[in-house]
Amino acid sequence: MSTATITSKGQTTIPKDIRDRLGLKPGDRIHFVTLPDGTVRLLAQNLPIAALKGMLPKPRRAVTVKAMNEAIGAAVAEKHRRAR
């Protein structure tokens, strides 16, 4: 666990161990996400979009837009059915 202090201007320094763990460098962007339970997550946006290529396996088969729309429609219908 690391601790930081907030200045009167609302600024803080991210502790070195956290910066190292997230691979943060000067100029990198970070996002703060508030979860429903009140927890706040800090997310590092320090990878270029090209770095994401190949992270997910290729699908076994292609899915058509029509099939996606049908699946979305079925999920929405199921959600409404359960809500009754």
Number of C-alpha atoms within 10 A of each C-alpha: 5 8 7 10 11 9 9 7 6 7 10 11 11 14 13 11 11 12 14 11 8 14 13 18 10 7 7 11 12 12 11 10 12 11 9 7 6 8 8 12 11 11 12 15 14 16 12 8 8 7 9 9 9 8 7 7 7 8 7 6 6 7 9 9 9 9 10 11 11 12 12 12 12 12 12 12 12 11 11 10 9 8 7 5
